[in-house]
Structure formats: C-alpha cells, structure tokens
Amino acid sequence: MHETSADLVSLQDLLDRSAAAAGSHLRSILTPERRLTASEVSGRLTGMSLLALATVTARTADR
C-alpha cells in the first residue's frame, strides 16, 4: 500500500460524495454496511488487479 493519509482522505471524500449523490435504486443496493472505506478499497487493490468500472449519467439513462 503506497497511498498516503492525504490520498485516503481524498478517496474517502470522493466515496462519501458519490454515495450521497446516488439515486434511490443504487442506495438500496449499496447500503452503508456494504460500502467499503477508502482504506478497505486500498487494501483490496494491492498487487496486480484488473478493475473494470462503468458510469452512467442522467442524460444516458433518459435515452
């Protein structure tokens, strides 16, 4: 783990803001007890990993 304390604070802020902005459906899936902290995310991404992420915007969802 090479992240600094400041990195983890920034990541936690991003995770918290993202969760706060999530819609009701996503909040029903990603309940607080299922969410990982920044430290937990960092710990799980140690070593070689393949991570695929996708996002959707309101504009995309309206199509």
C-alpha positions in Angstrom: 0.0 0.0 0.0 1.6 3.2 -1.2 -1.3 5.6 -0.5 -0.6 8.5 1.8 -3.0 9.5 4.6 -4.0 12.5 2.4 -4.7 10.1 -0.5 -7.0 8.1 1.7 -8.8 11.2 3.0 -9.3 12.4 -0.6 -10.6 9.0 -1.7 -12.9 8.8 1.3 -14.3 12.2 0.5 -14.9 11.1 -3.1 -16.6 7.9 -2.0 -18.8 9.8 0.5 -19.9 12.4 -2.1 -20.6 9.7 -4.6 -22.8 7.8 -2.2 -24.6 10.9 -1.2 -25.4 11.7 -4.8 -26.6 8.2 -5.6 -30.1 7.6 -6.7 -32.5 5.6 -4.6 -32.0 2.4 -6.5 -28.3 2.4 -6.1 -28.6 3.4 -2.4 -30.9 0.4 -1.9 -28.2 -1.9 -3.3 -25.1 -0.2 -1.7 -26.3 0.1 1.8 -23.9 1.6 4.4 -22.9 -1.8 5.7 -21.9 -2.9 2.2 -19.8 0.1 1.4 -16.1 -0.1 1.7 -14.0 2.6 3.3 -11.1 4.2 1.4 -8.7 2.1 3.5 -10.6 -1.1 2.7 -10.6 -0.2 -1.1 -6.9 0.4 -1.0 -6.2 -2.8 0.8 -8.2 -4.9 -1.7 -6.4 -3.3 -4.6 -3.0 -4.4 -3.5 -0.9 -6.1 -6.2 -1.8 -6.8 -9.8 -5.6 -6.4 -10.3 -7.9 -5.9 -13.2 -10.7 -3.5 -12.4 -13.4 -2.5 -14.8 -15.7 0.4 -13.9 -18.6 1.9 -15.7 -20.7 5.0 -15.0 -23.9 6.4 -16.3 -25.2 9.9 -16.4 -28.8 11.1 -16.1 -28.6 12.0 -19.8 -27.6 8.5 -20.8 -30.4 7.0 -18.6 -33.0 9.1 -20.3 -32.4 7.6 -23.8 
